[in-house]
Amino acid sequence: MTIPATPAAPPAKPKTSVLNMTLWGSSIKRSELMHLSRQLGAFVEAGVPLIDAVRILGEEARNSTLRSTMVDIEDRLRRGERFSDTLNAHPKAFPEYYRAIVRSAELTGRLDVVLDQLARYIERDLEARRKISSALIYPAVIFVMSIFTIVILAGFVLPKFKNFFTSLNATLPLPTRILLAITDFLANWWWALVGGLVALVVAWLAATATEGGKRVRDRLLLGIPVIGHTVRVALIERFCRVMASMAAAGVNLPDALRVSTQSLRNRVFMGSLDRVGEAMMRGEGLAIPLGREKIFPSVATRMIRVGEDTGTLDHQLEITAKFYEGELDHRIKRLTALFEPAMIVGMGSLVGFVAIAMVSAMYGIFNQVTV
C-alpha cells in the first residue's frame, strides 16, 4: 500500500473528555500489540484497504480495550486522519517508538513491511522478558516455600512445645533458646517491624520519585555485581533493537536516537545518550560520542562505526542487537546458576536451623529426664 509522501503533521492530541479517559486511556498488552501488528501487516500486504483491516481486527478483538481502540482508530481514519495520527491519540497503547516508525513507514510506502518488523521486534522483546521471568520462578518458589515452612514451625509448632519445655524445668540447648528468643521477639514486636518496613518503603518511593533519586537508584542497580552487568546488556540490546527498527524504517537519526533513549528508562543511560545526541547534532556522528561516554562496550561502538562508515547503520545495529541478545541469554543463565544454589543454601540453612533447634531440644530433654 503506497501512501503519498507528505510532510509529517503534528501529533494529534488525545481527547481529554471523561469518556476518552475511560475508553482510550488504557494500555494494550505487548502480546496483543504484537499480534495486532502482524495481522494488520498481513492485511495491508494482501491489498486490503487499511480502514477495512482496522474494522475487521476491531470486530474480532476479544479484549474490550483493544476493541475500543480500534473503533476509535477506524472513526479517525474515516474522518481523513492519517494512520500515524490516529495512533498518536493512544500513546499508552502504542509506544512512542512504534508511532514514530509507523509515521516514517507511511512516508516511504512500506507500512506492511514495517508492521511485520514491529511484530518481530515485540516478539523478541517478549521472549527476553519470558526468559528473565522463567529464570526467577524456581528461586521464588523455593523462597516462598521455605518461608512458609519456617513460619509454620516457628509460629505454630514450636509454641506448642514451649509450655512442655517449661513444665519440665529442663535446660534447653543454645539453638533452641535462640529460636525461642527470635519467635518471642517477632510475636511482641511484629508491629514495629511492619511499621519500619512500611516506613522504609515509603521513604524509598519518595526518594525515587525525584529525578535525582531515580538517577541514584539506576546507578546503584548498574553497580550490583553480576546483576548490574546483566541489566546493562539488556539495555544495550533494547537500544540497538529499537534503533535498528527505526533506522530501517527511515526515521531520521536524531529522532531515532531520542525515541530509543526514552525506551530505556534508565537515567544513567538516558543522560549519557542525551549527551551523545548533542554531540551528534554538532556533527560528530554516533559511534565516536558513544565510545566517549563508555556506556557501550567497544565491540558495540566498533560495529556501529562500521555501519556509519558503510551506510549500513540499520543492518549493523540489528547485528549488534542479535549479538547482545545471545549475550543476555548467557548472562541470564549464569545469573540463574549463581542465584539458585545461593537461595537453596540460604533457605536450607534457615529450615535446618529450625529443625536442629527442635530436635536438639527433644534429645536434650530426654537425656535430662532419663538421668
Secondary structure, 3 states (H helix, E strand, C coil): CCCCCCCCCCCCCCCCCHHHHHHCCCCCCHHHHHHHHHHHHHHHHCCCCHHHHHHHHHHHCCCHHHHHHHHHHHHHHHCCCCHHHHHHCCCCCCCHHHHHHHHHHHHHCCHHHHHHHHHHHHHHHHHHHHHHHHHHHHHHHHHHHHHHHHHHHHHHHHHHHHHHHHHCCCCCCHHHHHHHHHHHHHHHHHHHHHHHHHHHHHHHHHHCCCHHHHHHHHHHHHHCCCHHHHHHHHHHHHHHHHHHHHHHCCCCHHHHHHHHHHCCCCHHHHHHHHHHHHHHHCCCCCHHHHHHHCCCCHHHHHHHHHHHHHCCHHHHHHHHHHHHHHHHHHHHHHHHHHHHHHHHHHHHHHHHHHHHHHHHHHHHHHHHHHC
